């Protein structure tokens, strides 16, 4: 495993991290699925331990993943032995007793939610705390920097940042001049986030590349006939038309088959190909997935000519007339 400096935090994190969204199990918001369907806790725990064995030291979660279950699994896996592990969680999805969920980035909620996350993680201090899909208004004028700095002074978090959906939101976070990291969707087929990489690098803000395997599409196992059960959020994201379009884009990357790596490994290498990216967080809930993902960190980057061709194809929308899908939902 290879490691990179995590921006102004100064610590070194594994360039391949682990996203634990899928480990949270089924969940829904406003009647729509935000999980990946049922998960086997035993297999998830084995995957977490295997990731650590292979050198992963950056684990990403959120209080909304299984409404706390993902955090609880991390606590079960590593409680009492958090040495040399960095855990990032997120805040902003407030769930009421009746099941209603709303966005909330107020000081009172952020402070209380952090305490709840620490309890589930069985941890005294959270390494990275991130706003979870805040609005542009919140990013531009909300009092979240003061809330986060209060948590820092209390010794409950070390660093803070934001996980956002759009380039405009990423720009708003960077313009605010606060925080340590910015999490953005970035992969072979969705490269828009690169527009803010140079500015992030200049401000020493660590970029976390999320969805590097594009919800499994870049694992190379989807076909035009792939369908997902109703409790899997991908049933909402990948309509037959959208899936056909994204597979058509993927077909334009056939030249990468000569690289000697699996599609998933190529996708992860691409995700960390820019110096601004400190880590990428492919999701996994099985040992085999973790092993394949970690094997992408072998010290070999994609050839410059391949990277240039990939970026050129993206700039031309892969020579397709249809627009790209919006890959975000209530939780992400």
GIJO-V573556 format. One line per field, one symbol per residue. phi: phi as a letter, one per 40 degrees, with the letter a starting at -180 (. if undefined). A space follows every 50 residues. Layout:
phi=???
This chain:
phi=.bbbccfccgcbbccbcacbdcccgcaabfgbcbbbgdbcdccccccccc dcdchcbbbbaacccgfhcccccccccbdgacdgbbbbbbbhbcbcdchc bbcabcddcdccccdccccccfbcaccbbbcbfccdccccbccdcccccc ccccgcbcbaaabbbbccccccccccgbgbabbbcaadcbbdddcbcccc cccgcccbcbfcbffgdccgbcbcccbbcccbdccccbcdcccccccccc ccbdcccccgbcdccccccccbccccccabbccabbdccccccccccbgb ccddccdcccccccccffgbcccccccbadcb
